[in-house]
Amino acid sequence: MLVMAHRSFWGPELVVARRPGAQGRFALTLAGGDYEGALGVRVAADAQLLLRPGERVGLGPYGGLGLAFVGAEGARGAGYLTALLGVEAAPGRRQGWYAELGLGGGVRLSLGRRFRRFPPWW
């Protein structure tokens, strides 16, 4: 997965999400990479609304709102309000791909693979 944002930040991203209800999902995102030539980090949290959460075939669109922080060594960090639109393949299945377009401090494009494996105690 690759993240691109304002001020030339790019790097790999890890997303951990939880679906406590039928159509809602909370996501925490951590990305590390190059921020204008220095080691940088992007941390974001958002609440998402899934329009077709139980689909086992086809696409499931979703949208979300949240907060993000971007910073790097030797550069002043910044916080942003964020908005995103996304689509994922078969949201009711254990795995699939997803694509997101986000705004907040610039334009963010995320492409990734989703795996859903829960420990028995969860």
Secondary structure, DSSP 8 states (H G I E B T S, - for coil): --EEETTTEEE-EEEEEE--SSSEEEEEEEEEEEETTEEEEEEEEEEEEESSTT-SSSEEEEEEEEEEEEEETTEEEEEEEEEEEEEEE-TTSSEEEEEEEEESSSEEEEEEEEE----TT-
